[in-house]
Amino acid sequence: MKKVTVRVEGSSGLHARPASLLVAKAQAFESEVFIEKDGREINGKSIIGILGLGVVKGDQIVVACDGPDEEDAAEALRRLIEEDLKNE
């Protein structure tokens, strides 16, 4: 299992549009994806789960990937959250 800690810098956190982009990216990988925040862990391929975490700008989350492409998945999701979604 590969875990990365990520700070969410998008101005609206992980609201509907960024959450849908995150789910789409996660679903592109065979590995299971989990998102952890404040002791809660959800399926990273579930938009309802991500929205339920209530992630806002400045929150730190842990992205955990488990499977054959876990390294690539963790890096792609880290890059998406920290860089690509920064202006969302």
C-alpha atoms as an extended CHARMM CRD file, in Angstrom:
* protein
*
        88  EXT
         1         1  MET       CA              0.0000000000        0.0000000000        0.0000000000  PROA      1               0.0000000000
         2         2  LYS       CA              1.2790000000        3.4430000000       -0.9460000000  PROA      2               0.0000000000
         3         3  LYS       CA              0.1720000000        6.4580000000        1.0990000000  PROA      3               0.0000000000
         4         4  VAL       CA              0.7620000000       10.1440000000        0.4380000000  PROA      4               0.0000000000
         5         5  THR       CA             -0.2750000000       13.1110000000        2.5590000000  PROA      5               0.0000000000
         6         6  VAL       CA             -1.6560000000       15.9730000000        0.5010000000  PROA      6               0.0000000000
         7         7  ARG       CA             -2.7060000000       19.5270000000        1.3840000000  PROA      7               0.0000000000
         8         8  VAL       CA             -5.7980000000       20.6770000000       -0.5040000000  PROA      8               0.0000000000
         9         9  GLU       CA             -5.1550000000       24.1650000000       -1.9130000000  PROA      9               0.0000000000
        10        10  GLY       CA             -8.1420000000       24.5940000000       -4.2370000000  PROA      10              0.0000000000
        11        11  SER       CA            -10.1950000000       27.5880000000       -3.0980000000  PROA      11              0.0000000000
        12        12  SER       CA            -13.3400000000       25.4930000000       -2.6460000000  PROA      12              0.0000000000
        13        13  GLY       CA            -11.6980000000       22.3300000000       -1.3460000000  PROA      13              0.0000000000
        14        14  LEU       CA            -13.1070000000       19.1380000000       -2.8270000000  PROA      14              0.0000000000
        15        15  HSD       CA            -16.5690000000       20.3340000000       -3.8210000000  PROA      15              0.0000000000
        16        16  ALA       CA            -18.5440000000       18.6910000000       -6.6560000000  PROA      16              0.0000000000
        17        17  ARG       CA            -16.3540000000       19.4940000000       -9.6840000000  PROA      17              0.0000000000
        18        18  PRO       CA            -12.9410000000       18.7290000000       -8.1340000000  PROA      18              0.0000000000
        19        19  ALA       CA            -14.3960000000       15.6290000000       -6.4580000000  PROA      19              0.0000000000
        20        20  SER       CA            -15.6880000000       14.3550000000       -9.8050000000  PROA      20              0.0000000000
        21        21  LEU       CA            -12.2600000000       14.9210000000      -11.3810000000  PROA      21              0.0000000000
        22        22  LEU       CA            -10.6210000000       13.0570000000       -8.4910000000  PROA      22              0.0000000000
        23        23  VAL       CA            -13.0180000000       10.1160000000       -8.8520000000  PROA      23              0.0000000000
        24        24  ALA       CA            -12.4610000000        9.9650000000      -12.6160000000  PROA      24              0.0000000000
        25        25  LYS       CA             -8.6880000000        9.8980000000      -12.1170000000  PROA      25              0.0000000000
        26        26  ALA       CA             -8.9440000000        7.2440000000       -9.3710000000  PROA      26              0.0000000000
        27        27  GLN       CA            -11.1580000000        5.0480000000      -11.5400000000  PROA      27              0.0000000000
        28        28  ALA       CA             -8.4740000000        5.0190000000      -14.2380000000  PROA      28              0.0000000000
        29        29  PHE       CA             -6.3350000000        2.8120000000      -11.9840000000  PROA      29              0.0000000000
        30        30  GLU       CA             -6.7760000000       -0.8190000000      -11.0590000000  PROA      30              0.0000000000
        31        31  SER       CA             -5.6690000000       -0.1970000000       -7.4660000000  PROA      31              0.0000000000
        32        32  GLU       CA             -8.1170000000        0.4430000000       -4.6950000000  PROA      32              0.0000000000
        33        33  VAL       CA             -8.0480000000        4.0880000000       -3.6000000000  PROA      33              0.0000000000
        34        34  PHE       CA             -8.9050000000        5.4020000000       -0.1510000000  PROA      34              0.0000000000
        35        35  ILE       CA             -9.0610000000        8.9760000000        1.1320000000  PROA      35              0.0000000000
        36        36  GLU       CA             -8.5390000000        9.6360000000        4.8500000000  PROA      36              0.0000000000
        37        37  LYS       CA             -9.4260000000       12.8050000000        6.7580000000  PROA      37              0.0000000000
        38        38  ASP       CA             -9.7380000000       13.2600000000       10.5140000000  PROA      38              0.0000000000
        39        39  GLY       CA             -9.7690000000        9.5220000000       11.1550000000  PROA      39              0.0000000000
        40        40  ARG       CA            -12.4300000000        8.7780000000        8.5370000000  PROA      40              0.0000000000
        41        41  GLU       CA            -11.5640000000        6.6670000000        5.5190000000  PROA      41              0.0000000000
        42        42  ILE       CA            -13.6980000000        6.4740000000        2.3850000000  PROA      42              0.0000000000
        43        43  ASN       CA            -13.5240000000        4.8420000000       -1.0340000000  PROA      43              0.0000000000
        44        44  GLY       CA            -11.6820000000        7.2820000000       -3.2860000000  PROA      44              0.0000000000
        45        45  LYS       CA            -13.6960000000        6.0910000000       -6.2710000000  PROA      45              0.0000000000
        46        46  SER       CA            -16.9660000000        7.2770000000       -4.6700000000  PROA      46              0.0000000000
        47        47  ILE       CA            -18.0290000000       10.8800000000       -5.2400000000  PROA      47              0.0000000000
        48        48  ILE       CA            -20.5600000000       10.6170000000       -2.3880000000  PROA      48              0.0000000000
        49        49  GLY       CA            -17.8000000000        9.4740000000       -0.0340000000  PROA      49              0.0000000000
        50        50  ILE       CA            -15.4820000000       12.3090000000       -1.0380000000  PROA      50              0.0000000000
        51        51  LEU       CA            -18.1800000000       14.9570000000       -0.7100000000  PROA      51              0.0000000000
        52        52  GLY       CA            -19.1250000000       13.4990000000        2.6800000000  PROA      52              0.0000000000
        53        53  LEU       CA            -15.6410000000       14.1910000000        4.0380000000  PROA      53              0.0000000000
        54        54  GLY       CA            -16.2360000000       17.9400000000        3.7310000000  PROA      54              0.0000000000
        55        55  VAL       CA            -12.6930000000       18.7320000000        2.5870000000  PROA      55              0.0000000000
        56        56  VAL       CA            -12.0310000000       22.4720000000        2.4780000000  PROA      56              0.0000000000
        57        57  LYS       CA             -9.0240000000       24.5590000000        1.4300000000  PROA      57              0.0000000000
        58        58  GLY       CA             -6.0460000000       23.9510000000        3.6970000000  PROA      58              0.0000000000
        59        59  ASP       CA             -7.1400000000       20.4980000000        4.8850000000  PROA      59              0.0000000000
        60        60  GLN       CA             -4.6230000000       17.6820000000        4.8440000000  PROA      60              0.0000000000
        61        61  ILE       CA             -5.8100000000       14.3410000000        3.5440000000  PROA      61              0.0000000000
        62        62  VAL       CA             -4.1070000000       11.0020000000        3.0740000000  PROA      62              0.0000000000
        63        63  VAL       CA             -4.4550000000        9.2390000000       -0.2570000000  PROA      63              0.0000000000
        64        64  ALA       CA             -3.8540000000        5.4990000000        0.0830000000  PROA      64              0.0000000000
        65        65  CYS       CA             -3.5980000000        3.2280000000       -2.9440000000  PROA      65              0.0000000000
        66        66  ASP       CA             -3.3850000000       -0.5550000000       -2.8280000000  PROA      66              0.0000000000
        67        67  GLY       CA             -2.8790000000       -2.7030000000       -5.8980000000  PROA      67              0.0000000000
        68        68  PRO       CA             -0.6710000000       -3.4110000000       -8.8820000000  PROA      68              0.0000000000
        69        69  ASP       CA             -0.4170000000        0.2360000000       -9.9790000000  PROA      69              0.0000000000
        70        70  GLU       CA             -0.4290000000        1.8350000000       -6.5170000000  PROA      70              0.0000000000
        71        71  GLU       CA              2.7380000000        3.8960000000       -7.0420000000  PROA      71              0.0000000000
        72        72  ASP       CA              1.4410000000        5.4520000000      -10.2630000000  PROA      72              0.0000000000
        73        73  ALA       CA             -2.0300000000        5.9780000000       -8.7960000000  PROA      73              0.0000000000
        74        74  ALA       CA             -0.7350000000        7.7030000000       -5.6460000000  PROA      74              0.0000000000
        75        75  GLU       CA              1.5210000000       10.0240000000       -7.6460000000  PROA      75              0.0000000000
        76        76  ALA       CA             -1.1880000000       10.8920000000      -10.1950000000  PROA      76              0.0000000000
        77        77  LEU       CA             -3.7240000000       11.6710000000       -7.4610000000  PROA      77              0.0000000000
        78        78  ARG       CA             -1.1870000000       13.7080000000       -5.4650000000  PROA      78              0.0000000000
        79        79  ARG       CA             -0.3770000000       15.7410000000       -8.5670000000  PROA      79              0.0000000000
        80        80  LEU       CA             -4.0670000000       16.2440000000       -9.3580000000  PROA      80              0.0000000000
        81        81  ILE       CA             -4.9170000000       17.4900000000       -5.8670000000  PROA      81              0.0000000000
        82        82  GLU       CA             -1.8260000000       19.6300000000       -5.2250000000  PROA      82              0.0000000000
        83        83  GLU       CA             -1.2720000000       21.0470000000       -8.6930000000  PROA      83              0.0000000000
        84        84  ASP       CA             -4.1110000000       20.5480000000      -11.1700000000  PROA      84              0.0000000000
        85        85  LEU       CA             -6.9580000000       21.4190000000       -8.7760000000  PROA      85              0.0000000000
        86        86  LYS       CA             -5.1260000000       24.3370000000       -7.1570000000  PROA      86              0.0000000000
        87        87  ASN       CA             -7.1500000000       26.9270000000       -9.1290000000  PROA      87              0.0000000000
        88        88  GLU       CA            -10.5400000000       25.2260000000       -8.7270000000  PROA      88              0.0000000000
